[in-house]
Amino acid sequence: MMEYKKLIAGFGIREGKAVRLDDQKVYYGEKLLTLACFYGDSGADELFLHDLSESEEDHERTIGLMKEIARLSDIPVILGGRVRRLEDVKKYLYAGAKAAFLDVSLDENVDLMKEAADRFGDDKIYAYLPDCSYLERTKEYAQLGASVMILGDGVTEEKLQAVSACEEAFLITGCGEDADLFAYALGVENVKGLVGSFDGKVNCMDLKQDLKALGIGVDTFESPVSFDQFKLGDDGLIPVITQDYRTGEVLMLAYMNEEAFHETLKTGCMTYYSRSRKSLWRKGETSGHYQYVKSLALDCDNDTLLAKVNQIGAACHTGARSCFYQNLVKKEYQESNPLMVFEEVFNVILDRKTNPKEGSYTNYLFDKGLDKILKKLGEESTEIVIAAKNPNPEEVKYEISDFLYHMMVLMAYKGVSWEDITRELSNR
């Protein structure tokens, strides 16, 4: 499998605001989460976040923002900058970062490196080199457990020559958005990726197409089946069913011609052919309700596409989330999708927390507090063990259900969602 060079969007975080890596000027105000999600949707392979907080309070705010980014976006995040002790590395990783970097200009960070790598795995620990003067010690950092070196002071021919003499894998920060400069730097074998200090508007997929044209191997959408193998209607179009990639909800039905298909692959944004306007139509170009591609699939007859997307806002022109909101007939049925069942029960628990109901056992637990909830969890886990020793599996089913209910009460009490849990499990 080809190893792609990574295009990484980077910015610093100070007082909840995003700042440029090169000049540390605030350029996106309070909309840091919007910025992170935009990069995640527009083709960046990873995010590089430099925690520039000076106070413990601001540091905790950054941890909270990292958790929100992990909840809202699937993009892997490299986070670091304010590490004083091993607990700070743990906080970064537990907040959802794929790796934490340690600034090697601080002796205490170098001293922590081996302990952090032993505790969390060397794939989770990167070394941040503020400038080229630290390149001569990269072997030491690698031996201590840092799996990637991050050079933090931009790109020049001299610096790239110095990097190429090292054996370790490098990421380089501080680049702007010059495709020629990016291609020059990514041409160095052990430079695995570049971190761009973008302005918050650069579509990384467009930049990747420029890099691809310059001969750099980057991760873009490529279809193994060419459009001429699709079975089209008499109008030369293929229908596209579009789903929300998280929930599976069907959002809309539209059509593509060959140009719309290739534009979708090129940009990563769903682009259709409007039969009424007889022209290409990038979903969201007027409303802002873009659909960012997560996957495209072709059915067994090659005559229908299935797109799974991250839908921004509403899919329907009426303002409804889905175009399929008019129920015609419906037979009552019992939902059997496990996650949907968990979500439904969890939402009832959350509603009880917000809108207490007299006589509710859930509200009784909330009123009694954490110790009572934990006591019940302990009791229910013991009941599972006892039931498992009995021959009747029905007892196990009943006790596990009780345990899961009380666990969801604890989740609601502590502000943890099923999405948090499933994301953590998938990361493992």
QUIHUUR-V949731 format. One record per backbone hydrogen bond with DSSP energy under -1.0 kcal/mol. CO is the residue of the C=O (numbers start at 1). NH is the residue of the N-H. Records with the same first field share a line. If there is no record, write none. Layout:
# QUIHUUR-V949731
CO=NH ; NH
This chain:
# QUIHUUR-V949731
6=194
7=45
8=196
9=48
11=50
12=19
13=52
14=17
17=14
18=27
19=12
20=24
25=20
28=31
30=32
31=35
32=36
33=37
34=38
35=39
36=40
37=41
38=42
39=44
42=205
46=9
47=78
48=11
49=80
50=13
55=59
56=60
57=61
58=62
59=63
60=64
61=65
62=66
63=67
64=68
65=69
66=70
67=71
68=72
69=73
76=47
77=98 ; 99
78=49
79=101
80=51
85=88
86=90
87=91
88=92
89=93
90=94
91=95
92=97
93=96
99=79
100=126
102=128
103=106
106=109 ; 110
107=111
108=112
109=113
112=116
113=117
114=118
115=119
116=120
117=121
121=124
122=125
124=100
125=147
126=102
127=150
128=104
129=152
131=134
132=135
134=137
135=138
137=141
138=142
139=143
140=144
141=146
148=127
149=171
150=129
151=173
156=160
157=161
158=162
159=163
160=164
163=166
169=149
170=192
171=151
172=195
173=154
175=197
178=182
179=183
180=184
181=185
182=186
185=188
188=191
190=170
192=6
193=172
194=8
195=175
196=10 ; 198
203=207
204=208
205=209
206=210
207=211
208=212
209=213
211=216
212=215
216=218
217=5
226=229
227=230
233=236
237=233
238=256
239=305
240=254
241=307
242=251 ; 252
243=309
244=248
249=244
251=323
252=242
254=240
255=273
256=238
257=261
258=262
259=263
260=264
261=265
262=266
263=267
264=268
268=293
270=283
272=281
274=278
279=274
281=272
282=285
284=288
288=290
290=312
291=270
292=310
295=308
297=306
299=302
302=231
304=299
305=241
306=297
307=243
308=294 ; 295
309=245
310=292
316=319
320=316
321=315
323=325
337=341
338=342
339=343
340=344
341=345
342=346
343=347
344=348
345=349
346=350
347=351
348=352
349=353
350=354
351=355
357=360
360=364
361=365
362=366
363=367
364=368
365=369
369=373
370=374
371=375
372=376
373=377
374=378
375=379
376=380
377=381
378=382
379=383
380=384
381=385
382=386
383=387
384=388
387=390
392=395
393=397
394=398
395=399
396=400
397=401
398=402
399=403
400=404
401=405
402=406
403=407
404=408
405=409
406=410
407=411
408=412
409=413
410=414
411=416
417=421
418=422
419=423
420=424
421=425
422=426
423=427
